[in-house]
Amino acid sequence: MKLIISLLIFSISLLAQEESLPIINLSVAALEEPAQFVKTINIAIILTLLVLAPTLLLMVTSFTRLMIVFSLLRQALGLQQTPPNQIIISLSLILTIFIMEPYAKKSWENGIKPYMEEQIDYQVAFEKGVKPFKEFMLKNTREKDLALFYRIKKEENPKNIDDVPITLLMPAFIVSELKTAFEIGFLIFLPFLVIDIIVASILMSLGMMMLPPVMISLPIKIIFFIVIDGWALIIGNLAQSFK
């Protein structure tokens, strides 16, 4: 969320160079001054960022991993709609803000704030503003996933981290996040799967084959999750899983 707010502030600051914000006019007319063209481009940048804000949240933050893990946890417990999707999304968003806050602060201090104070131009501000998030993605991206997209695009390997383009880093980051999320989800499934197997075996040995095992295993899994303080355990390890 702070990333999105920072990007919007950065875009609005492009328009703040004038004494007042320009009026958006949707009429078609010839441009008389170069400044009018600059204003039009700045408005287009703002509208583009508004459209891409949800995508940026998924592409450059920890939101994807958190969302998938919490969804798999709900399935492992055998709960269909508890907690509801709104709660899972909200929890993932709050934890994303918590995890990404240091990187957003660096982006603000190194890129956006100096630009708003007219110390650097917008190209330098963009590079410095994106760099912290780029470092976060590189730390959590597998080397083989990044190499995959280099092979697909048939480009030479980068000499250093700064040479990695963000257009190749973002898809590699998403693939790595999907793999990591499913690995964590598999580890979460194991203890609950063992409970299901034990309950099913006991019911079969007692000849109670008509009784659905889920009716017995569900409360046992919920009690087990409460006893081990599952939410704190999973959230703590998820936060620490980001390098």
KEZAPA-781995 format. One record per residue (C-alpha): residue number from 0; x, y, z. Coordinates in pm, 1 decimal. Example, Ala and Ser with C-alpha at 12.3 -4.5 7.8 and 13.67 -1.06 7.14 Angstrom:
<atoms>
atom n->0 | east->1230.0 | north->-450.0 | up->780.0
atom n->1 | east->1367.0 | north->-106.0 | up->714.0
</atoms>
This chain:
<atoms>
atom n->0 | east->0.0 | north->0.0 | up->0.0
atom n->1 | east->279.2 | north->241.2 | up->84.4
atom n->2 | east->441.7 | north->156.7 | up->-249.3
atom n->3 | east->122.0 | north->252.6 | up->-431.8
atom n->4 | east->86.8 | north->575.0 | up->-232.6
atom n->5 | east->451.2 | north->661.1 | up->-303.8
atom n->6 | east->404.3 | north->603.6 | up->-675.9
atom n->7 | east->92.4 | north->820.3 | up->-679.8
atom n->8 | east->270.6 | north->1099.4 | up->-490.3
atom n->9 | east->561.1 | north->1071.9 | up->-734.3
atom n->10 | east->322.2 | north->1104.9 | up->-1027.8
atom n->11 | east->130.1 | north->1394.6 | up->-878.3
atom n->12 | east->459.6 | north->1572.0 | up->-809.4
atom n->13 | east->517.6 | north->1573.9 | up->-1185.0
atom n->14 | east->224.3 | north->1811.0 | up->-1205.3
atom n->15 | east->324.2 | north->2018.6 | up->-904.2
atom n->16 | east->588.8 | north->2211.2 | up->-1094.4
atom n->17 | east->321.1 | north->2463.5 | up->-1189.9
atom n->18 | east->152.5 | north->2695.9 | up->-942.0
atom n->19 | east->-170.8 | north->2496.4 | up->-971.1
atom n->20 | east->-271.1 | north->2158.0 | up->-1102.9
atom n->21 | east->-384.8 | north->2164.6 | up->-1466.9
atom n->22 | east->-748.6 | north->2117.9 | up->-1557.4
atom n->23 | east->-816.2 | north->1792.3 | up->-1739.3
atom n->24 | east->-972.0 | north->1874.5 | up->-2071.9
atom n->25 | east->-1090.8 | north->1582.1 | up->-2280.5
atom n->26 | east->-1150.3 | north->1789.3 | up->-2592.3
atom n->27 | east->-934.9 | north->1734.5 | up->-2899.5
atom n->28 | east->-731.9 | north->2039.4 | up->-2997.4
atom n->29 | east->-392.8 | north->2128.1 | up->-3137.0
atom n->30 | east->-114.3 | north->2189.5 | up->-2885.7
atom n->31 | east->6.7 | north->2546.6 | up->-2892.8
atom n->32 | east->289.4 | north->2522.4 | up->-2637.2
atom n->33 | east->530.4 | north->2240.9 | up->-2540.8
atom n->34 | east->421.6 | north->2277.7 | up->-2177.4
atom n->35 | east->72.2 | north->2160.3 | up->-2271.9
atom n->36 | east->219.4 | north->1840.2 | up->-2410.8
atom n->37 | east->414.2 | north->1782.3 | up->-2086.3
atom n->38 | east->97.1 | north->1826.5 | up->-1881.7
atom n->39 | east->-84.3 | north->1574.5 | up->-2101.3
atom n->40 | east->194.7 | north->1320.0 | up->-2056.9
atom n->41 | east->193.5 | north->1369.1 | up->-1678.8
atom n->42 | east->-181.7 | north->1309.9 | up->-1662.6
atom n->43 | east->-138.0 | north->993.0 | up->-1868.7
atom n->44 | east->129.6 | north->872.0 | up->-1622.3
atom n->45 | east->-105.0 | north->921.3 | up->-1326.7
atom n->46 | east->-390.7 | north->735.1 | up->-1496.1
atom n->47 | east->-154.3 | north->451.1 | up->-1591.3
atom n->48 | east->-30.7 | north->413.0 | up->-1232.8
atom n->49 | east->-388.9 | north->405.0 | up->-1104.9
atom n->50 | east->-466.3 | north->119.6 | up->-1342.9
atom n->51 | east->-144.5 | north->-70.5 | up->-1266.2
atom n->52 | east->-155.3 | north->-26.4 | up->-887.3
atom n->53 | east->-313.9 | north->-369.6 | up->-813.5
atom n->54 | east->-70.9 | north->-537.5 | up->-1052.9
atom n->55 | east->228.1 | north->-368.4 | up->-890.2
atom n->56 | east->105.8 | north->-489.4 | up->-551.9
atom n->57 | east->118.7 | north->-848.3 | up->-680.7
atom n->58 | east->435.9 | north->-817.4 | up->-887.8
atom n->59 | east->689.6 | north->-648.8 | up->-660.0
atom n->60 | east->580.1 | north->-724.4 | up->-301.2
atom n->61 | east->531.9 | north->-1017.0 | up->-64.9
atom n->62 | east->154.5 | north->-1021.6 | up->-117.8
atom n->63 | east->149.3 | north->-1319.5 | up->-355.9
atom n->64 | east->328.9 | north->-1559.6 | up->-121.4
atom n->65 | east->120.7 | north->-1457.9 | up->178.7
atom n->66 | east->-208.0 | north->-1490.2 | up->-6.3
atom n->67 | east->-132.3 | north->-1836.7 | up->-142.5
atom n->68 | east->-5.2 | north->-1972.4 | up->189.8
atom n->69 | east->-310.5 | north->-1852.4 | up->381.9
atom n->70 | east->-542.0 | north->-2000.0 | up->117.7
atom n->71 | east->-362.6 | north->-2335.9 | up->137.0
atom n->72 | east->-379.8 | north->-2323.3 | up->516.8
atom n->73 | east->-756.8 | north->-2287.5 | up->500.3
atom n->74 | east->-780.7 | north->-2586.8 | up->271.4
atom n->75 | east->-548.9 | north->-2791.7 | up->493.5
atom n->76 | east->-775.3 | north->-2726.2 | up->791.3
atom n->77 | east->-1072.5 | north->-2841.1 | up->585.7
atom n->78 | east->-1253.7 | north->-2510.0 | up->623.6
atom n->79 | east->-1428.8 | north->-2394.6 | up->308.1
atom n->80 | east->-1514.1 | north->-2032.9 | up->386.1
atom n->81 | east->-1349.7 | north->-1969.6 | up->723.0
atom n->82 | east->-1171.6 | north->-1735.5 | up->743.0
atom n->83 | east->-1349.4 | north->-1563.3 | up->451.1
atom n->84 | east->-1162.7 | north->-1428.7 | up->151.0
atom n->85 | east->-1194.0 | north->-1070.6 | up->275.5
atom n->86 | east->-1010.7 | north->-1159.7 | up->596.9
atom n->87 | east->-734.6 | north->-1347.1 | up->412.3
atom n->88 | east->-683.4 | north->-1060.8 | up->167.4
atom n->89 | east->-681.8 | north->-802.0 | up->447.7
atom n->90 | east->-434.9 | north->-1004.4 | up->654.6
atom n->91 | east->-207.5 | north->-1051.0 | up->353.4
atom n->92 | east->-223.3 | north->-679.0 | up->277.3
atom n->93 | east->-141.0 | north->-576.8 | up->636.3
atom n->94 | east->155.9 | north->-815.7 | up->649.7
atom n->95 | east->270.4 | north->-691.6 | up->309.2
atom n->96 | east->278.5 | north->-334.6 | up->442.7
atom n->97 | east->471.8 | north->-457.6 | up->748.1
atom n->98 | east->729.2 | north->-648.0 | up->538.9
atom n->99 | east->770.2 | north->-389.4 | up->263.6
atom n->100 | east->787.1 | north->-82.1 | up->489.8
atom n->101 | east->1172.0 | north->-62.6 | up->503.6
atom n->102 | east->1196.0 | north->-80.9 | up->124.2
atom n->103 | east->921.9 | north->181.2 | up->80.1
atom n->104 | east->1106.6 | north->414.5 | up->318.0
atom n->105 | east->1427.3 | north->377.9 | up->117.4
atom n->106 | east->1236.2 | north->445.6 | up->-203.6
atom n->107 | east->1084.2 | north->759.0 | up->-53.5
atom n->108 | east->1406.4 | north->894.0 | up->96.0
atom n->109 | east->1633.0 | north->816.4 | up->-199.9
atom n->110 | east->1404.0 | north->881.7 | up->-494.6
atom n->111 | east->1068.0 | north->1048.5 | up->-438.1
atom n->112 | east->1155.7 | north->1300.6 | up->-167.0
atom n->113 | east->1466.4 | north->1442.7 | up->-346.6
atom n->114 | east->1261.4 | north->1475.7 | up->-664.5
atom n->115 | east->983.2 | north->1665.0 | up->-487.5
atom n->116 | east->1249.8 | north->1896.3 | up->-343.9
atom n->117 | east->1381.5 | north->1945.0 | up->-701.8
atom n->118 | east->1722.8 | north->1801.7 | up->-617.4
atom n->119 | east->1717.1 | north->1536.6 | up->-893.9
atom n->120 | east->1526.9 | north->1488.4 | up->-1219.2
atom n->121 | east->1249.6 | north->1234.7 | up->-1266.2
atom n->122 | east->1470.5 | north->976.7 | up->-1444.2
atom n->123 | east->1716.2 | north->959.0 | up->-1154.9
atom n->124 | east->1425.1 | north->963.6 | up->-909.0
atom n->125 | east->1264.2 | north->667.2 | up->-1084.1
atom n->126 | east->1586.3 | north->465.2 | up->-1081.6
atom n->127 | east->1654.2 | north->535.1 | up->-713.3
atom n->128 | east->1289.9 | north->482.4 | up->-619.7
atom n->129 | east->1270.3 | north->142.7 | up->-788.1
atom n->130 | east->1609.1 | north->19.0 | up->-663.8
atom n->131 | east->1497.3 | north->-87.6 | up->-309.4
atom n->132 | east->1212.7 | north->-297.1 | up->-449.5
atom n->133 | east->1448.4 | north->-436.8 | up->-709.8
atom n->134 | east->1684.9 | north->-547.2 | up->-431.9
atom n->135 | east->1394.6 | north->-711.6 | up->-249.1
atom n->136 | east->1292.6 | north->-904.6 | up->-559.6
atom n->137 | east->1649.5 | north->-1015.2 | up->-631.8
atom n->138 | east->1692.7 | north->-1146.1 | up->-276.8
atom n->139 | east->1378.5 | north->-1359.2 | up->-309.9
atom n->140 | east->1424.9 | north->-1474.7 | up->-670.5
atom n->141 | east->1587.7 | north->-1806.2 | up->-755.8
atom n->142 | east->1881.9 | north->-1779.0 | up->-988.2
atom n->143 | east->1748.7 | north->-2050.6 | up->-1218.7
atom n->144 | east->1414.4 | north->-1869.7 | up->-1253.3
atom n->145 | east->1590.8 | north->-1549.2 | up->-1354.3
atom n->146 | east->1811.5 | north->-1746.0 | up->-1595.4
atom n->147 | east->1497.8 | north->-1897.9 | up->-1749.0
atom n->148 | east->1367.0 | north->-1560.9 | up->-1864.4
atom n->149 | east->1711.0 | north->-1459.2 | up->-1987.0
atom n->150 | east->1711.8 | north->-1770.8 | up->-2205.5
atom n->151 | east->1359.3 | north->-1702.0 | up->-2327.6
atom n->152 | east->1453.6 | north->-1348.7 | up->-2429.7
atom n->153 | east->1796.0 | north->-1462.9 | up->-2556.0
atom n->154 | east->1992.0 | north->-1198.9 | up->-2370.0
atom n->155 | east->2340.1 | north->-1215.9 | up->-2222.4
atom n->156 | east->2381.0 | north->-1274.4 | up->-1852.0
atom n->157 | east->2409.8 | north->-954.1 | up->-1646.8
atom n->158 | east->2748.8 | north->-853.2 | up->-1510.1
atom n->159 | east->2605.8 | north->-719.1 | up->-1184.7
atom n->160 | east->2276.4 | north->-664.7 | up->-1006.5
atom n->161 | east->2223.2 | north->-317.7 | up->-1152.9
atom n->162 | east->2225.5 | north->-463.2 | up->-1504.8
atom n->163 | east->1919.7 | north->-682.4 | up->-1438.3
atom n->164 | east->1620.8 | north->-513.7 | up->-1608.5
atom n->165 | east->1303.7 | north->-497.7 | up->-1404.4
atom n->166 | east->1103.8 | north->-633.0 | up->-1700.2
atom n->167 | east->1289.1 | north->-965.0 | up->-1662.8
atom n->168 | east->1309.3 | north->-954.6 | up->-1284.6
atom n->169 | east->935.2 | north->-923.8 | up->-1219.3
atom n->170 | east->823.9 | north->-1245.6 | up->-1397.1
atom n->171 | east->1116.5 | north->-1436.4 | up->-1244.0
atom n->172 | east->1018.6 | north->-1304.7 | up->-900.2
atom n->173 | east->656.6 | north->-1414.5 | up->-944.6
atom n->174 | east->761.6 | north->-1766.0 | up->-1050.8
atom n->175 | east->992.3 | north->-1795.0 | up->-750.2
atom n->176 | east->718.3 | north->-1671.5 | up->-517.7
atom n->177 | east->475.5 | north->-1930.7 | up->-653.4
atom n->178 | east->726.9 | north->-2209.8 | up->-597.2
atom n->179 | east->809.3 | north->-2094.0 | up->-245.3
atom n->180 | east->442.8 | north->-2051.6 | up->-153.7
atom n->181 | east->355.7 | north->-2404.6 | up->-267.1
atom n->182 | east->655.3 | north->-2547.9 | up->-81.9
atom n->183 | east->539.0 | north->-2380.5 | up->240.0
atom n->184 | east->182.6 | north->-2493.4 | up->173.0
atom n->185 | east->300.1 | north->-2854.5 | up->132.5
atom n->186 | east->473.0 | north->-2841.4 | up->471.3
atom n->187 | east->154.6 | north->-2700.4 | up->625.9
atom n->188 | east->-57.4 | north->-2977.4 | up->473.7
atom n->189 | east->153.3 | north->-3263.6 | up->616.3
atom n->190 | east->47.0 | north->-3258.5 | up->985.9
atom n->191 | east->-320.2 | north->-3214.9 | up->896.9
atom n->192 | east->-295.2 | north->-3496.9 | up->643.6
atom n->193 | east->-154.0 | north->-3722.6 | up->914.8
atom n->194 | east->-452.1 | north->-3638.7 | up->1136.4
atom n->195 | east->-693.7 | north->-3727.0 | up->854.5
atom n->196 | east->-520.3 | north->-4061.1 | up->795.2
atom n->197 | east->-519.3 | north->-4151.4 | up->1166.0
atom n->198 | east->-886.8 | north->-4063.8 | up->1208.3
atom n->199 | east->-985.8 | north->-4258.1 | up->894.9
atom n->200 | east->-786.7 | north->-4563.6 | up->1011.0
atom n->201 | east->-946.8 | north->-4559.6 | up->1356.1
atom n->202 | east->-1297.4 | north->-4530.9 | up->1212.8
atom n->203 | east->-1233.9 | north->-4820.0 | up->973.5
atom n->204 | east->-1095.4 | north->-5037.8 | up->1253.4
atom n->205 | east->-1409.1 | north->-4967.9 | up->1458.7
atom n->206 | east->-1631.3 | north->-5054.0 | up->1163.8
atom n->207 | east->-1775.0 | north->-4703.6 | up->1145.3
atom n->208 | east->-1733.8 | north->-4675.2 | up->770.2
atom n->209 | east->-2059.7 | north->-4484.1 | up->726.0
atom n->210 | east->-1935.3 | north->-4197.7 | up->943.4
atom n->211 | east->-1749.1 | north->-3934.4 | up->735.2
atom n->212 | east->-1395.0 | north->-3900.3 | up->875.8
atom n->213 | east->-1406.8 | north->-3521.4 | up->821.4
atom n->214 | east->-1669.7 | north->-3488.1 | up->1096.7
atom n->215 | east->-1416.9 | north->-3620.7 | up->1349.2
atom n->216 | east->-1092.4 | north->-3488.3 | up->1202.5
atom n->217 | east->-1212.1 | north->-3128.0 | up->1155.2
atom n->218 | east->-1252.2 | north->-3040.0 | up->1524.7
atom n->219 | east->-930.0 | north->-3227.8 | up->1604.7
atom n->220 | east->-738.5 | north->-3022.7 | up->1346.8
atom n->221 | east->-886.2 | north->-2698.7 | up->1479.2
atom n->222 | east->-791.4 | north->-2789.6 | up->1838.9
atom n->223 | east->-443.4 | north->-2892.1 | up->1723.8
atom n->224 | east->-401.3 | north->-2561.1 | up->1540.9
atom n->225 | east->-510.2 | north->-2366.3 | up->1848.9
atom n->226 | east->-284.5 | north->-2560.0 | up->2087.4
atom n->227 | east->30.1 | north->-2495.9 | up->1883.0
atom n->228 | east->-67.9 | north->-2128.6 | up->1835.8
atom n->229 | east->-79.2 | north->-2182.7 | up->1461.8
atom n->230 | east->-146.3 | north->-1827.8 | up->1346.6
atom n->231 | east->150.6 | north->-1681.4 | up->1533.2
atom n->232 | east->371.2 | north->-1970.2 | up->1420.3
atom n->233 | east->280.1 | north->-1939.7 | up->1052.1
atom n->234 | east->282.5 | north->-1560.0 | up->1038.1
atom n->235 | east->616.1 | north->-1541.1 | up->1219.2
atom n->236 | east->783.5 | north->-1792.7 | up->992.0
atom n->237 | east->630.6 | north->-1636.1 | up->681.7
atom n->238 | east->768.5 | north->-1293.3 | up->773.7
atom n->239 | east->1111.7 | north->-1445.0 | up->835.5
atom n->240 | east->1102.5 | north->-1641.2 | up->509.9
atom n->241 | east->1162.5 | north->-1319.1 | up->313.5
atom n->242 | east->1533.4 | north->-1253.3 | up->283.2
</atoms>
